[in-house]
Amino acid sequence: MSFYGIAGLFISSYLWCTILWNVGSGYDRFDRKEGIVRIFRWGFPGIKRRVFLQFLMRDIQSIRIQVKEGLYPRRILYMEIRGQGVIPLTRTDEKFFTPREIEQKAAELSYFLRVPIEVF
């Protein structure tokens, strides 16, 4: 029984540190004038605490929407970049987006970037 108590203590301290350090938060900046996209995210403390990605707008191939319905629905917005793969733009734990909201965000972003939308 004490094993489960200690394991629960470690898991809860990990979750509290994740919340306090604001891991995963950040911003996306799309600058059409310069033609550059900048994505910034906070990570866990250490050498790579700040995750900063920068690439050209012409390297963006498409905007992807992943929709999984069921007991735990997930609606995630991704950006596919040539040579770097797929980068999530919304948090994976955000369950508050309705299908209409995620579709509207994807449509606005794809219109701004002039790229197609893919749904999978």
Secondary structure, DSSP 8 states (H G I E B T S, - for coil): -HHHHHHHHHHHHHHHHHHHTTTT-EEEEEETTTTEEEEEEE-SSSTT-EEEEEEEGGGEEEEEEEEE-SSS-EEEEEEEETTTEEEE-S-TT-----HHHHHHHHHHHHHHHT--EEE-
